[in-house]
């Protein structure tokens, strides 16, 4: 199973996106679990390296460079989520699922 962490400003909208995208990916036969947290905790989680991919929400993109540097130190990929993939409607969930698959395939 692959594990993905969404890092958000407060962690609330990302929890909904994580749940819906996990359900979507599982319905497509992918063994991927997505969780969510807020920025300060996200940095600590990157350092632990427990996830295969770290995604930064649009609201937290101002922290991307700092989080990316932490990912580089831990040898883990960190990517931005583009706004169209961060909408809790079917097309947004599908786009986030595609982003997750693309990023996991790269690494």
Phi and psi restraints in degrees (value plus and minus 20) as a CYANA .aco file:
   2 UNK   PHI    -113.0   -73.0
   2 UNK   PSI     125.8   165.8
   3 UNK   PHI    -141.7  -101.7
   3 UNK   PSI     113.9   153.9
   4 UNK   PHI    -146.8  -106.8
   4 UNK   PSI     121.9   161.9
   5 UNK   PHI    -142.4  -102.4
   5 UNK   PSI     105.1   145.1
   6 UNK   PHI    -112.5   -72.5
   6 UNK   PSI     110.3   150.3
   7 UNK   PHI    -129.8   -89.8
   7 UNK   PSI     102.8   142.8
   8 UNK   PHI    -145.8  -105.8
   8 UNK   PSI     146.8   186.8
   9 UNK   PHI     -78.2   -38.2
   9 UNK   PSI     -69.7   -29.7
  10 UNK   PHI    -137.3   -97.3
  10 UNK   PSI     -36.4     3.6
  11 UNK   PHI      70.3   110.3
  11 UNK   PSI     -21.4    18.6
  12 UNK   PHI    -104.6   -64.6
  12 UNK   PSI     -72.9   -32.9
  13 UNK   PHI     -85.5   -45.5
  13 UNK   PSI     -52.8   -12.8
  14 UNK   PHI     -88.6   -48.6
  14 UNK   PSI     -50.1   -10.1
  15 UNK   PHI     -83.7   -43.7
  15 UNK   PSI     -61.2   -21.2
  16 UNK   PHI     -85.2   -45.2
  16 UNK   PSI     -65.7   -25.7
  17 UNK   PHI     -83.2   -43.2
  17 UNK   PSI     -59.9   -19.9
  18 UNK   PHI     -83.1   -43.1
  18 UNK   PSI     -66.1   -26.1
  19 UNK   PHI     -82.9   -42.9
  19 UNK   PSI     -70.1   -30.1
  20 UNK   PHI     -85.6   -45.6
  20 UNK   PSI     -58.3   -18.3
  21 UNK   PHI     -93.1   -53.1
  21 UNK   PSI     -56.5   -16.5
  22 UNK   PHI     -79.9   -39.9
  22 UNK   PSI     -66.9   -26.9
  23 UNK   PHI     -80.0   -40.0
  23 UNK   PSI     -63.7   -23.7
  24 UNK   PHI     -81.2   -41.2
  24 UNK   PSI     -69.2   -29.2
  25 UNK   PHI     -84.6   -44.6
  25 UNK   PSI     -60.4   -20.4
  26 UNK   PHI     -83.3   -43.3
  26 UNK   PSI     -57.1   -17.1
  27 UNK   PHI     -85.6   -45.6
  27 UNK   PSI     -40.7    -0.7
  28 UNK   PHI    -116.9   -76.9
  28 UNK   PSI     -14.4    25.6
  29 UNK   PHI      69.5   109.5
  29 UNK   PSI      -7.5    32.5
  30 UNK   PHI    -115.9   -75.9
  30 UNK   PSI     114.2   154.2
  31 UNK   PHI    -113.6   -73.6
  31 UNK   PSI      55.5    95.5
  32 UNK   PHI    -150.6  -110.6
  32 UNK   PSI     110.4   150.4
  33 UNK   PHI    -133.5   -93.5
  33 UNK   PSI     108.3   148.3
  34 UNK   PHI    -135.3   -95.3
  34 UNK   PSI     113.0   153.0
  35 UNK   PHI    -143.6  -103.6
  35 UNK   PSI     155.3   195.3
  36 UNK   PHI    -161.7  -121.7
  36 UNK   PSI     133.6   173.6
  37 UNK   PHI    -177.0  -137.0
  37 UNK   PSI     156.5   196.5
  38 UNK   PHI    -115.4   -75.4
  38 UNK   PSI     147.3   187.3
  39 UNK   PHI     -74.7   -34.7
  39 UNK   PSI     -71.4   -31.4
  40 UNK   PHI     -80.3   -40.3
  40 UNK   PSI     -62.7   -22.7
  41 UNK   PHI     -91.1   -51.1
  41 UNK   PSI     -53.4   -13.4
  42 UNK   PHI     -78.7   -38.7
  42 UNK   PSI     -62.2   -22.2
  43 UNK   PHI     -80.5   -40.5
  43 UNK   PSI     -61.7   -21.7
  44 UNK   PHI     -86.3   -46.3
  44 UNK   PSI     -59.2   -19.2
  45 UNK   PHI     -88.4   -48.4
  45 UNK   PSI     -55.2   -15.2
  46 UNK   PHI     -82.2   -42.2
  46 UNK   PSI     -64.4   -24.4
  47 UNK   PHI     -79.7   -39.7
  47 UNK   PSI     -54.2   -14.2
  48 UNK   PHI     -91.6   -51.6
  48 UNK   PSI     -49.2    -9.2
  49 UNK   PHI      49.7    89.7
  49 UNK   PSI       9.2    49.2
  50 UNK   PHI     -99.5   -59.5
  50 UNK   PSI     -28.2    11.8
  51 UNK   PHI    -135.1   -95.1
  51 UNK   PSI     137.3   177.3
  52 UNK   PHI    -104.5   -64.5
  52 UNK   PSI     -42.5    -2.5
  53 UNK   PHI    -173.2  -133.2
  53 UNK   PSI     121.4   161.4
  54 UNK   PHI    -140.4  -100.4
  54 UNK   PSI     108.7   148.7
  55 UNK   PHI    -136.8   -96.8
  55 UNK   PSI     115.4   155.4
  56 UNK   PHI    -123.4   -83.4
  56 UNK   PSI     103.7   143.7
  57 UNK   PHI     -89.0   -49.0
  57 UNK   PSI     140.3   180.3
  58 UNK   PHI     -77.2   -37.2
  58 UNK   PSI     -54.7   -14.7
  59 UNK   PHI     -88.9   -48.9
  59 UNK   PSI     -41.9    -1.9
  60 UNK   PHI    -127.3   -87.3
  60 UNK   PSI      -8.7    31.3
  61 UNK   PHI     -82.6   -42.6
  61 UNK   PSI     -40.7    -0.7
  62 UNK   PHI     -85.6   -45.6
  62 UNK   PSI     -37.7     2.3
  63 UNK   PHI    -117.6   -77.6
  63 UNK   PSI     -18.5    21.5
  64 UNK   PHI     -74.3   -34.3
  64 UNK   PSI     -69.7   -29.7
  65 UNK   PHI     -80.2   -40.2
  65 UNK   PSI     -63.5   -23.5
  66 UNK   PHI     -83.1   -43.1
  66 UNK   PSI     -63.8   -23.8
  67 UNK   PHI     -88.3   -48.3
  67 UNK   PSI     -57.9   -17.9
  68 UNK   PHI     -83.0   -43.0
  68 UNK   PSI     -61.6   -21.6
  69 UNK   PHI     -81.9   -41.9
  69 UNK   PSI     -60.7   -20.7
  70 UNK   PHI     -83.7   -43.7
  70 UNK   PSI     -61.2   -21.2
  71 UNK   PHI     -82.7   -42.7
  71 UNK   PSI     -61.1   -21.1
  72 UNK   PHI     -81.5   -41.5
  72 UNK   PSI     -62.7   -22.7
  73 UNK   PHI     -83.5   -43.5
  73 UNK   PSI     -56.4   -16.4
  74 UNK   PHI    -107.4   -67.4
  74 UNK   PSI     -25.9    14.1
  75 UNK   PHI      51.1    91.1
  75 UNK   PSI      12.1    52.1
  76 UNK   PHI    -143.4  -103.4
  76 UNK   PSI     122.0   162.0
  77 UNK   PHI     -95.7   -55.7
  77 UNK   PSI     120.3   160.3
  78 UNK   PHI    -149.6  -109.6
  78 UNK   PSI     108.6   148.6
  79 UNK   PHI    -155.7  -115.7
  79 UNK   PSI     134.3   174.3
  80 UNK   PHI    -103.2   -63.2
  80 UNK   PSI     126.5   166.5
  81 UNK   PHI    -115.3   -75.3
  81 UNK   PSI     104.9   144.9
  82 UNK   PHI     -97.2   -57.2
  82 UNK   PSI     130.5   170.5
  83 UNK   PHI     -73.8   -33.8
  83 UNK   PSI     -57.2   -17.2
  84 UNK   PHI     -86.7   -46.7
  84 UNK   PSI     -38.7     1.3
  85 UNK   PHI    -117.7   -77.7
  85 UNK   PSI      -6.3    33.7
  86 UNK   PHI    -148.8  -108.8
  86 UNK   PSI      22.4    62.4
  87 UNK   PHI    -142.9  -102.9
  87 UNK   PSI     103.9   143.9
  88 UNK   PHI     -97.3   -57.3
  88 UNK   PSI      30.0    70.0
  89 UNK   PHI    -143.1  -103.1
  89 UNK   PSI     143.5   183.5
  90 UNK   PHI     -70.7   -30.7
  90 UNK   PSI     -62.7   -22.7
  91 UNK   PHI     -87.6   -47.6
  91 UNK   PSI     -56.9   -16.9
  92 UNK   PHI     -87.0   -47.0
  92 UNK   PSI     -61.7   -21.7
  93 UNK   PHI     -83.2   -43.2
  93 UNK   PSI     -63.2   -23.2
  94 UNK   PHI     -82.0   -42.0
  94 UNK   PSI     -63.2   -23.2
  95 UNK   PHI     -85.0   -45.0
  95 UNK   PSI     -59.5   -19.5
  96 UNK   PHI     -86.5   -46.5
  96 UNK   PSI     -60.6   -20.6
  97 UNK   PHI     -79.2   -39.2
  97 UNK   PSI     -63.3   -23.3
  98 UNK   PHI     -83.0   -43.0
  98 UNK   PSI     -61.6   -21.6
  99 UNK   PHI     -81.3   -41.3
  99 UNK   PSI     -65.2   -25.2
 100 UNK   PHI     -77.8   -37.8
 100 UNK   PSI     -69.0   -29.0
 101 UNK   PHI     -82.3   -42.3
 101 UNK   PSI     -62.5   -22.5
 102 UNK   PHI     -81.8   -41.8
 102 UNK   PSI     -66.7   -26.7
 103 UNK   PHI     -87.8   -47.8
 103 UNK   PSI     -59.1   -19.1
 104 UNK   PHI     -86.8   -46.8
 104 UNK   PSI     -55.4   -15.4
 105 UNK   PHI     -86.2   -46.2
 105 UNK   PSI     -54.5   -14.5
 106 UNK   PHI     -85.0   -45.0
 106 UNK   PSI     -52.6   -12.6
